[in-house]
Amino acid sequence: MFRFDACLLVILKFFSFRQQFFCDKRHANDFPWKNVRARLQFDEAHLPVLVIQNLAESFVHEIEPLTARELKRAAKRGSEFVRKITPSTLDPEVPAEVWTRSRLDNLATLYGRWWHKFFQRLDWKGGINSAQKLFEKELPLSPDAKVAVKDWNATRENLFSDASIARFLASNETLFHAEFPFSWHRNERSVLEGLIDSIMINRIFGQCLLLDWKTNDVSPSDIEIFRESYRPQLAAYWKAVTEITDLEVEAGLFSTALGRLLLYSAEELQMEWRRLEQLPPAELENEIRPDPASGV
């Protein structure tokens, strides 16, 4: 596996070598550096080794590979160079047996995962009849079948008829993607990456619709609080996809409990992103990552 941090430390060693090679630094500038070539190669342990060769004088100097201590230090300092910020609430990349028991037993989390799997399998081109058959097939696997039926009765009314969704469904040029990954380099030291629940793209019209499925138990009276709590996350999605694709992007939450799509305006998302980008990296990450305990 390529180790950016280890390779960076090896390259830094090259500059140290350049100074150490000459006892008198005054002569260093007289050395024909244009004839010097440096290349990275990997030893048997797949660790990077920098080989420096003077093509004019056939002299080869090999810098020693990193020690275990140096490699550990490089890994520890890796976050100082590039910070990854992930707004998505994803399962940890660890074996299932090390998950905490409370997380596994959290009904809201299990229920949210069930709905997300349902939407991953949804055939948008198949229409409501296809969706109904899929729901009936998946219902026995739901951790809370009674609530699932209630939410589905609300959801099926608007899932295909919502104005924004219907506009994309009406075009044969629309592409549908579930669990859509993205990675946007904000700057030299920050990368925003994540996984969008559902995305519809119509390049003919230069438009894109981001849907984030929310399975929280929310009442109509709490809609504004609900929208506000997820606005930072959707603003991050919106900004990243806008920068990556250069499309006109719409973004919203689809609540299964409410059975409707809650869109954010472009102005609202732009204003929210301007606020977020002023925050320190750690605070930004905390703002855009939703609380897993509140539902997926």
N, C-alpha and C positions, 0 to 999 in steps of 0.2 A: 504493500500500500504506500502511495506517495505521501511523504511527510513534509508539508510546507515548512513547518517550524524547524525541522531538522536541517532541511536544505538551506534555509535562511541562515542558520547558525554557521553552516559550513562556508557559505559565501562570505560571511563576516570574518571568518578565519582567514580568508584569502587576503583581505586588506591588512590583517594583522601580520600575515606572512610577508607581505610587501615591505612593511616597515622593518621586520626582524631580519630579513635577508641581507640587508645592508647595514654594516656597522656604522658607516658614516652616511647619514641621510642626505648629505649634500650631493652624493653621487647617485642617489636614487633617480633623480630626474634625467640623468645621462643614460640610464638603462633603456634599451630599445623596446619599450613596452608594446609598440605596435606589432612586434614579432611574437608577443606572448599570447598563447591561447589557453583558456581555462575551460574545462568541461566537467560536468557532473557524471559520475558513474556510480553504480551500486555494488556493494560487496555481497558476500554470500548470505549475510543476515538482512539484506535489502536495506541497508543503511547507506546514506549518500556519502560519497567520497569525492572531493574536488581534486582533479589532476591538473597541474599547471605545467605547460610546456613552452620552452623558448624555441621557436621554430628555426631561428637563425643559428643557434649554437648547439642544437640537439641536446639540451639539458632538460631533464625531467625531474620535477619535484612533486612528490605525492604527499598531500596533507593527511595526517592520520585520521581514521574514522572517529566519529563521536564516541566518547565514553558513555557508559550508562548514566553517569551523573549529569553529563552535559545534555544528553537526550531528555532526561527528566526535566532539567531546567528549561530546555527549549519548549517542551510541551506546556509547562506551567506558564511561560511567557507568551504562548501563542495568541491568547486573547488580546494582548496588547497591540497586535498588528491588525487583526480583523475581528470584529464582533458580529456574531450572528444573532439577529433578533427574529423570533418566530411568534407571530400572533395566533397561529392555530393551536387548538387544544388537541394535541396528538397523544396517542398511547406511547409510553416510554419504550425506548429500544432496549428492553431488558426481558429476560425470560419471564413467562407468566407466573412462575412459582415465587418470584421475589416481589410481586405486586403486594401492596398492603391489603390485608383482609377487608378493611373498611372500604377500600376503593372497589373491590370486586363485589361487595355486598350493597353498594350504593345503587338503589333502584333507579334513581334518576339517570345515573350514568349508563346503566344497562339499557334502560328504555331509550335513551338518546342514541346509543350505538345501534339498537335495533332499527330505529327510524332511518338512520344514516345508511345502513345496509340496504334498506328498502329503496331509498332514493338512488342509490348507486345502481340498482338493477332496473330502475324505472326506464321504460322505453317511451320517450317523449313523442315519437312519431306514431306510436300505437294508440294514442288517445286514452280517454277515460275508461273505456271498456277493458283495455289491456292493463291499465293501472289497477282496476278493481280486481281482476283475476290474480294479479301479483299480490295484492294486499291479502286476499283470502288464502293464498298459498303460504304467505309468510306469517300470518296471524298466530298460528299455533306456537311459533317460536318467540312471540312477544313476552317479555317479563311481566307485562300488565295488559292483558288482552282487553279488559273492560275499558280502560282509558284509551287504548289504541283504537277501538271501534268508535268511541266518542270523538277522538281527534280526527280520525279518518273521515267521518261524516261531515265534519267542519271543513277539512282540507280539500276533499274532492270537489266541493262546490266552486272553488276558485283556482285550483291547481292548474287547470288548462284554460280557464276563461279570464283570468286576470289580464288586464289590458296590456301590461308590459310583456308578460309571458306570451300572450296570444300573438303579439306582433312578431316575435321571433319564430313561433311555431308556424306562422302563416307563410314563411319563406322557405323554399327548398334549399336555399344557400346556407341556412343556419347549421352550425356544427355544435354538438352537445358534448360536454365533457363532465364527468363526475370525479370528485377527488382530484382536482387539477392542481399540480404543484407549480410553484413559482419561486424564483430567486432574483432579487433586484439589488444591484450594488448601488447603495445610496451614495457612498463616497469611498475613499481609499481604505477607510477603517470600519465600515459598517455595511452589513448585508442584511436585507430584509427578506426572509423566506417563509413559506407556509404552504398550506393546502386549502384550496377553496372548494367548498362542498359541491357546488354546481356552477357551471359557466356556459353561457350560450354566446356564440360568436358569429356575426354576419359580416364578413369582410367586404362584401359587395356594397353594403351601406355604411361600412366603417363603424359598426356598433357592437357593443358587448354588454351582456347582463350577468351580474354576479349574484348568486343566490346563496345565502347562508341559512341552513335549516336550524331552527331553534325549537326544542321540545319542552321548554319550561312551561310550568303550569301558570299561565298569566291571564289576568282578567282584562276586559276592555277598558276598565277604569285606570289600569296601570300601563297603558300603551306608551305614553311619553317617557315614563321612567324606564321602561323596557328598552325603548329605542336609544335613550341616552346612555344606558349602561353598555351597549354594544357599539356605539358610534365610533369610539377609537379603533376598534378592531376592523370595522368596515371601511373606515377612512384609510387605514394602512393597506388593506386589500385594494381599494379603489386607486390609491396613489401608485402602488406597485404595478398594477396591470395597465394603468394609463401610461406610465413611463415605458413599460416594456413593449406594449403593442401599438401605442400612438392611436388607439381607437377612442371613440366616444363611449365612455363606460358609465353604466348605471349599476347601482349596488343596493341591495336590500336584504332584510330578514324575512324569511317565510316561517311564520309561527304555526305549528301544527295545532296548538291549543286554540288559537284565534281563527285558524283556517284562512289566513290571508297574508299577502305580501306587504311588508312595510318598507317602502322605498325611502332612501335619503336623497335629497337634492344634491346636485353637483356643487352648488354654493355651500351647502351645509358641510359636505365632506371636505371641500377645499379649506374652509375655515378651521375645521377640526384638525386637519393635517398641519396647517400652519402653526397651530398651538403645540401639536405633538413634536414637531421637528425642532422645537426650541428646548426640549427636555434633554437631560443627560441620558446616555444610553440605557442605564439600568432602570431609570424611571420610565423611559419610553417603553421598554419591554414590559414592565409591570402594568402600564396603562392599556396596552393593546392585547394583552393576553387575558382572555376571560377566565372567570373563576370556574374550574371544572365542577365544583360542588353545586353550581346553580343550574346544571343541565348542559348538554353538549350543544 
